[in-house]
Amino acid sequence: MLVHFFYEMDKEVSRFKVEVTKRLYALHQEKFGGNNVHLAQACGCSESTIRNIFARLKDKDKGQDITLGMAFRLCHALDVNLSDLVKGL
């Protein structure tokens, strides 16, 4: 029973990460025109990190999951609060 609980929780966390990444991607398109280099410079990370995070949206087996720390950095660069971004999830 406990294993099932953790399995369901893991699925929900994965769904949450994907939805947050989708919302960040939409803001990225709006503010930076989809330019990964400019977003990377604004949040102080490499362009490949940005590319890998957004690659997850096209293929769940590619790229990397977004971390909470990176979500905060991206939100700061995109002028949005993480709390506003996750409303309704």
Secondary structure, 3 states (H helix, E strand, C coil): CHHHHHHHHHHHHHHHHHHHHHHHHHHHHHHHCCCHHHHHHHHCCCHHHHHHHHHHHHCCCCCCCCCHHHHHHHHHHCCCCHHHHCCCC
